[in-house]
Amino acid sequence: MLSRIAQRGQSLRCWCQAPARTVNRRTLIAAPTPNQGPLLIRRADRALPDIVPPSRIWLQTLPIFFVVITASALALFNYQKSSSSIVNATLYALRTSEEGRKLLGDEIYFRDKFPWIWGEMNQLHGRIDISFAVKGTKGKGMMRFKSIRKTRMGLFETQEWSLETEDGSVIHLLDENRTDPFKSPALQAES
């Protein structure tokens, strides 16, 4: 029995004094540079590429983001104005106006491919004051339309409808002798 204890002690001493196992350490492979070509072998222990601090990139692109958002919002609001029934009605009234046809000619439409509608178009609060560039076969001009609604449930009253030609002369298309071309005949009969 004593020999058995001695053998166990001997094996424990040998185990404790055994040299540590050597671990195979692989060398790190640097990330490929832009001129090296593709990396064909990927190892898990390769060196990672340097990272540019993200705050610099974020701060540099932030002004560009705001410019794009602002330009997009302005374009959307202008498109909404240009496709409204008010602008379509004023263009139709200008096309059928004798004075407008005499100055601009036939085929009256927006001057530019992408028209810009200047001014306020607030139907909810009863304020419309817009102007935009128009053209015809004879000339070009800037049409201005202004209409207000005095009471909450009242009708819009046209205050100005004019055409400014290229030479700077202003022609008032809404005169006292004619009725308001923007009022419906059915609504005029009721009042």
C-alpha positions in Angstrom: 0.0 0.0 0.0 2.9 2.2 0.7 4.3 1.6 -2.7 1.0 2.6 -4.2 1.0 6.0 -2.3 4.6 6.5 -3.4 3.7 5.9 -7.0 0.8 8.4 -6.8 3.0 11.0 -5.3 5.6 10.4 -7.9 3.1 10.8 -10.7 1.7 14.0 -9.1 5.2 15.5 -8.8 5.8 14.7 -12.5 2.6 16.2 -13.6 3.2 19.4 -11.7 6.7 19.8 -13.0 5.8 19.0 -16.6 6.7 21.8 -19.0 3.7 23.9 -20.2 2.4 23.2 -23.6 3.6 25.5 -26.3 0.8 27.4 -28.1 1.2 28.0 -31.8 1.1 31.7 -32.4 0.3 32.9 -35.9 1.7 36.1 -37.1 -0.8 38.9 -37.9 -1.4 39.7 -41.6 -1.9 43.4 -42.4 -5.0 44.5 -44.2 -4.5 44.9 -47.9 -3.6 48.4 -49.1 -5.4 50.0 -52.1 -2.7 48.9 -54.6 -2.4 45.3 -53.4 -5.4 43.8 -55.1 -8.0 41.5 -53.5 -7.3 39.5 -50.4 -7.7 35.9 -51.4 -7.3 34.2 -48.0 -9.1 35.5 -44.9 -7.9 34.6 -41.5 -9.7 35.4 -38.3 -6.7 36.8 -36.7 -5.7 39.3 -39.3 -5.2 43.0 -38.5 -8.2 45.2 -38.9 -8.1 48.3 -41.1 -7.8 51.7 -39.5 -11.1 53.4 -38.8 -11.8 57.1 -39.5 -13.6 58.6 -36.5 -17.3 58.6 -37.5 -18.0 62.0 -35.9 -15.9 63.8 -38.5 -17.8 62.2 -41.5 -21.1 62.9 -39.8 -20.3 66.5 -39.2 -19.1 66.9 -42.8 -22.2 65.4 -44.4 -24.7 67.2 -42.1 -24.8 70.5 -44.1 -25.3 68.6 -47.3 -28.2 66.7 -45.8 -29.9 69.9 -44.7 -29.4 71.5 -48.1 -31.0 68.4 -49.8 -33.9 68.3 -47.4 -34.6 72.1 -47.7 -34.4 72.0 -51.6 -36.7 68.9 -51.6 -39.2 70.5 -49.3 -39.3 73.7 -51.4 -39.7 71.8 -54.6 -42.6 69.7 -53.1 -44.4 72.8 -51.8 -44.0 74.6 -55.2 -45.3 71.5 -57.0 -48.3 71.5 -54.8 -48.9 75.2 -55.6 -48.4 74.7 -59.3 -50.9 71.8 -59.6 -53.6 73.5 -57.5 -57.0 74.4 -58.9 -56.3 78.1 -58.2 -53.4 78.2 -60.6 -55.2 76.1 -63.2 -58.2 78.4 -63.0 -56.2 81.6 -63.4 -54.3 80.1 -66.4 -57.6 79.1 -67.9 -59.1 82.6 -67.3 -56.0 84.2 -68.8 -56.3 82.0 -71.9 -59.9 83.0 -72.4 -59.3 86.7 -71.6 -59.3 88.9 -74.7 -56.8 91.3 -73.3 -54.5 88.5 -72.3 -54.7 86.9 -75.7 -54.0 90.3 -77.4 -50.8 90.7 -75.4 -49.5 87.1 -75.2 -51.0 85.5 -78.2 -52.2 81.9 -78.3 -51.0 78.8 -76.4 -50.7 80.6 -73.1 -48.9 78.5 -70.5 -46.1 78.6 -67.9 -43.0 80.3 -69.2 -40.6 77.8 -67.6 -40.6 74.0 -67.8 -40.6 73.9 -64.0 -42.7 76.9 -63.0 -42.0 78.7 -59.7 -45.2 80.0 -58.0 -44.3 83.0 -55.9 -46.5 84.2 -53.0 -49.0 82.8 -50.5 -51.8 80.4 -51.2 -53.6 79.9 -48.0 -57.2 78.8 -48.7 -57.8 77.9 -45.0 -57.3 81.5 -43.8 -58.7 83.1 -46.9 -55.6 84.6 -48.4 -54.4 84.0 -51.9 -51.6 86.3 -53.4 -49.6 84.5 -56.1 -47.7 85.4 -59.2 -46.0 83.3 -61.8 -44.4 83.7 -65.3 -46.4 83.0 -68.4 -45.8 83.0 -72.1 -47.7 82.8 -75.3 -46.9 82.9 -79.0 -46.5 86.7 -79.0 -44.8 87.5 -75.7 -44.0 86.7 -72.1 -45.2 88.2 -68.8 -45.8 87.8 -65.1 -49.3 87.2 -64.0 -50.4 88.2 -60.5 -53.6 87.1 -58.7 -54.8 88.3 -55.4 -58.0 87.2 -53.7 -59.3 87.3 -50.1 -62.1 85.8 -48.1 -63.4 88.2 -45.5 -65.5 85.9 -43.4 -65.0 82.3 -42.4 -67.8 80.9 -44.6 -67.8 83.7 -47.2 -66.8 83.6 -50.8 -63.4 84.7 -52.2 -63.3 88.2 -53.7 -60.8 88.8 -56.4 -58.9 92.0 -55.6 -56.2 92.0 -58.3 -55.7 90.0 -61.5 -53.0 91.7 -63.6 -50.4 90.9 -66.2 -47.0 92.6 -66.3 -45.4 92.4 -69.7 -41.7 92.3 -70.5 -41.5 96.0 -71.1 -42.8 96.7 -67.5 -46.3 97.8 -68.3 -49.0 96.4 -66.0 -52.4 95.5 -67.5 -55.3 95.0 -65.1 -57.3 92.1 -66.5 -60.1 92.5 -63.9 -62.0 95.6 -64.7 -65.2 97.1 -63.4 -67.3 96.5 -66.5 -66.9 92.7 -66.5 -67.9 90.3 -63.8 -65.4 88.4 -61.8 -64.3 85.5 -64.1 -63.5 83.3 -61.0 -67.0 83.3 -59.6 -69.3 80.6 -60.6 -72.5 81.8 -62.4 -74.6 79.5 -60.1 -73.1 81.3 -57.0 -73.7 84.7 -58.6 -77.4 83.9 -59.1 -77.8 82.9 -55.4 -76.4 86.2 -54.1 
